[in-house]
Amino acid sequence: MLDFGIKDIFDIVIVAALLYYIYRLMKESGTLNIFYGIMAFIVVWVVASEILDMRLTGTILDKFMSIGLLILVILFQEQIKRFLVELGSHRDWRFLRKIFHHAAGGEGHEAEAHRRVMAVVYACMSMAKSKTGALIVVQGAMPLDSYAKTGDMIDARINTRLIENIFFKNSPLHDGAMIIARHRIEAAGCILPVSHDSDVPRSLGLRHRSALGIAQATDAVAIVVSEETGYISIAHRGKLETRLSTTELEHRLTDLTSEVSVEGV
């Protein structure tokens, strides 16, 4: 008779939660097929070594598991980093941060944060009317320094007119991405990873794929203004929302920046 108790239930719940988080992260990063492959390999390993007691096969698979774990850590270091960041930015921890934030006089900081959000919203609204293409990335908990270094460093106050001037069609920086981090416009003309997700409509261009790419690789919020249609889109956590109004943009950007504890705005 099996000795099955509360400890075993907790054990199963922890493993199930861990697998769910890994599944969600790999789905958002477009590597879901790799997750299925790893799970299939683990099932074969457990069946061969634990259930059927196949010593030779089990020994070989044991060696593959020890080496494979190191390879997976190297290949998916960004996803692992993102998993740890998400764990640290969970709602319960955010609740504790808000308590300390208000205790430190957070109301003034909230008003300033809202001013910065509105500066971005007004710039996007103006560029949408003139059909000026733009790609703005707002840093989350994960640093974007490696992406910022691919462009020109600016380190300027978040300002509507400055954002519009950077993305003006004759500006040398208008083709790249702007990165907002640490409450400043940190860099412009930056190169971002491009998503190869087959679910992205073919009508959407490189800016949208780059926005989705950075949203799959990090916890940043990416805002796109289409040069062809003037529509505004947002990419976050591997998902792309299109055709947002400026009011929706304000609400979504405010909610998302609060949700992920964004260091940008």
KOLTIMAR-49994 format. One line per 8 residues: their letters; for each residue x, y, z of C-alpha. Coordinates in nm, 2 decimals, padded with zeros to 4 digits, m for minus. Each point is the difference from the previous one (the first is absolute). Layout:
// residues N
a	X,Y,Z  ...
//
This chain:
// residues 265
mldfgikd	00.00,00.00,00.00  00.13,00.34,m00.10  00.08,00.25,00.28  m00.15,00.31,m00.15  m00.03,00.31,00.22  m00.03,00.38,00.01  00.38,00.03,m00.08  m00.05,m00.19,m00.32
ifdiviva	m00.29,00.23,m00.10  00.21,00.30,00.06  00.28,m00.16,m00.21  m00.24,m00.06,m00.29  m00.14,00.36,00.02  00.35,00.15,00.00  00.11,m00.20,m00.30  m00.32,00.07,m00.19
allyyiyr	00.04,00.38,00.07  00.36,m00.01,m00.12  m00.09,m00.18,m00.32  m00.29,00.25,m00.06  00.23,00.30,00.03  00.26,m00.16,m00.22  m00.27,m00.09,m00.26  m00.13,00.36,00.01
lmkesgtl	00.34,00.16,m00.04  00.09,m00.23,m00.29  m00.33,00.06,m00.17  00.05,00.38,00.02  00.35,m00.03,m00.13  m00.11,m00.22,m00.30  00.20,m00.31,00.12  m00.30,m00.22,00.10
nifygima	00.11,m00.29,m00.22  00.32,m00.02,00.19  m00.20,m00.02,00.32  m00.20,m00.30,m00.14  00.33,m00.16,m00.11  00.15,00.03,00.35  m00.31,m00.13,00.17  00.00,m00.30,m00.24
fivvwvva	00.36,m00.07,00.08  m00.06,00.02,00.38  m00.30,m00.24,m00.03  00.21,m00.26,m00.19  00.28,00.04,00.25  m00.23,m00.05,00.30  m00.17,m00.30,m00.16  00.33,m00.17,m00.10
seildmrl	00.20,00.06,00.32  m00.27,00.00,00.27  m00.29,m00.21,m00.12  00.15,m00.26,m00.23  00.34,00.01,00.17  00.19,m00.01,m00.32  00.35,00.05,00.13  00.20,00.06,m00.32
tgtildkf	m00.26,00.23,m00.15  m00.05,00.17,00.33  00.38,00.06,00.04  00.03,00.15,m00.34  m00.30,00.23,00.05  00.13,00.10,00.34  00.32,00.13,m00.17  m00.21,00.18,m00.26
msigllil	m00.20,00.16,00.28  00.30,00.13,00.19  00.16,00.15,m00.32  m00.34,00.11,m00.14  m00.08,00.20,00.31  00.32,00.21,m00.05  m00.08,00.05,m00.37  m00.35,00.11,00.08
vilfqeqi	00.12,00.26,00.25  00.24,00.14,m00.26  m00.26,00.00,m00.28  m00.29,00.14,00.21  00.18,00.23,00.24  m00.22,00.29,m00.11  m00.32,m00.20,00.07  00.14,m00.11,00.34
krflvelg	00.08,00.36,00.09  m00.35,00.10,m00.11  m00.15,m00.28,00.22  00.19,00.13,00.30  m00.10,00.36,m00.07  m00.37,m00.11,m00.04  00.02,m00.19,00.33  00.13,00.32,00.17
shrdwrfl	m00.26,00.22,m00.15  m00.30,m00.22,00.10  m00.31,00.18,00.14  00.08,m00.09,00.36  00.35,00.16,m00.02  m00.14,00.30,m00.19  m00.25,00.05,00.28  00.29,00.02,00.25
rkifhhaa	00.18,00.24,m00.23  m00.30,00.23,m00.02  m00.02,00.01,00.38  00.36,00.13,00.02  m00.06,00.22,m00.30  m00.29,00.18,00.17  00.18,00.01,00.33  00.28,00.19,m00.17
ggegheae	m00.23,00.26,m00.15  m00.10,m00.18,m00.32  m00.28,00.24,m00.10  00.24,00.25,m00.14  00.18,m00.27,m00.19  m00.33,m00.13,m00.14  m00.08,00.35,m00.13  00.34,00.02,m00.17
ahrrvmav	m00.04,m00.35,m00.15  m00.34,00.10,m00.14  00.16,00.31,m00.16  00.26,m00.22,m00.17  m00.27,m00.25,m00.12  m00.20,00.29,m00.15  00.30,00.14,m00.17  00.04,m00.33,m00.18
vyacmsma	m00.38,m00.02,m00.07  m00.01,00.35,m00.15  00.30,m00.07,m00.22  m00.16,m00.32,m00.13  m00.33,00.18,m00.06  00.17,00.27,m00.20  00.21,m00.25,m00.20  m00.31,m00.22,m00.07
ksktgali	m00.18,00.30,m00.15  00.29,00.08,m00.23  00.07,m00.37,m00.07  00.36,00.02,00.13  00.14,m00.34,00.08  00.14,m00.05,00.35  00.12,m00.28,00.23  00.03,00.09,00.37
vvqgampl	00.12,m00.26,00.26  m00.06,00.06,00.37  00.23,m00.20,00.22  m00.15,m00.23,00.26  00.19,m00.18,00.28  00.24,m00.15,m00.25  00.28,00.24,m00.11  00.02,00.09,m00.37
dsyaktgd	00.36,00.13,00.00  00.12,m00.24,m00.26  m00.27,00.12,m00.24  00.05,00.37,00.08  00.37,m00.03,m00.09  m00.10,m00.09,m00.36  m00.13,00.35,m00.05  00.10,00.36,00.10
midarint	m00.01,00.08,00.36  m00.21,00.31,00.08  m00.08,00.01,00.38  m00.27,00.26,m00.02  m00.31,00.09,00.19  m00.32,m00.17,m00.14  m00.15,00.27,m00.21  m00.27,m00.01,m00.27
rlieniff	00.17,00.23,m00.25  00.33,m00.18,00.04  m00.16,m00.34,m00.07  m00.18,00.15,m00.31  00.33,00.15,m00.13  00.19,m00.32,00.04  m00.26,m00.19,m00.21  m00.04,00.28,m00.26
knsplhdg	00.04,m00.15,m00.34  00.32,00.19,m00.09  00.16,m00.08,00.34  00.30,m00.24,m00.02  m00.14,m00.19,00.30  m00.36,m00.05,m00.11  00.05,m00.35,m00.14  00.12,m00.16,00.33
amiiarhr	m00.16,m00.04,00.34  00.00,00.25,00.29  00.07,m00.15,00.34  m00.14,00.17,00.31  00.16,m00.12,00.32  00.05,00.14,00.35  m00.25,00.28,m00.07  00.20,00.13,m00.29
ieaagcil	00.02,m00.03,m00.37  00.32,m00.21,00.01  00.07,m00.07,m00.37  m00.14,00.01,m00.35  00.07,m00.17,m00.33  00.03,m00.33,00.18  m00.01,m00.35,m00.16  m00.24,m00.25,00.16
pvshdsdv	m00.05,m00.38,m00.05  m00.25,m00.08,m00.27  m00.28,m00.25,00.08  m00.04,m00.29,m00.24  m00.34,m00.09,00.14  m00.22,m00.14,m00.29  m00.31,00.14,00.17  00.09,00.36,m00.08
prslglrh	m00.21,00.13,m00.29  00.20,00.05,m00.31  m00.14,00.35,m00.03  00.20,00.11,00.30  00.36,00.12,m00.07  00.34,m00.02,00.16  m00.09,00.25,00.28  m00.28,m00.23,00.13
rsalgiaq	00.22,m00.31,m00.03  00.28,00.18,00.19  m00.25,00.11,00.27  m00.12,m00.36,00.04  00.36,m00.12,00.00  00.10,00.22,00.29  m00.32,m00.09,00.18  00.08,m00.37,m00.04
atdavaiv	00.36,00.05,00.12  m00.06,00.23,00.29  m00.28,00.14,00.22  00.01,00.34,m00.17  m00.30,00.18,m00.15  00.04,00.09,m00.37  m00.22,00.26,m00.17  m00.03,00.01,m00.38
vseetgyi	m00.15,00.28,m00.22  m00.06,m00.13,m00.35  00.14,00.20,m00.28  m00.25,m00.14,m00.25  m00.32,00.02,00.20  00.07,00.22,00.30  m00.13,m00.27,00.23  00.15,m00.04,00.35
siahrgkl	00.10,m00.34,00.14  00.15,m00.13,00.32  00.21,m00.32,00.05  00.05,m00.15,00.34  00.07,m00.35,00.14  00.02,m00.14,m00.35  m00.34,00.14,m00.11  m00.08,00.27,m00.25
etrlstte	m00.31,00.22,00.03  m00.08,00.21,m00.31  m00.22,00.30,m00.08  m00.01,00.16,00.34  m00.15,00.35,00.05  00.20,00.26,00.19  m00.23,m00.05,00.30  00.06,m00.38,m00.01
lehrltdl	00.37,00.07,m00.04  00.00,00.22,00.31  m00.19,m00.26,00.21  00.20,m00.30,m00.13  00.34,00.18,00.04  m00.09,00.11,00.36  m00.12,m00.35,00.09  00.29,m00.18,m00.15
tsevsveg	00.27,00.23,00.14  m00.16,m00.04,00.34  m00.03,m00.38,m00.04  00.36,m00.07,m00.10  00.15,00.27,00.22  00.14,00.17,m00.31  00.33,00.19,00.06  m00.06,00.21,m00.32
v	m00.30,00.23,00.07
//
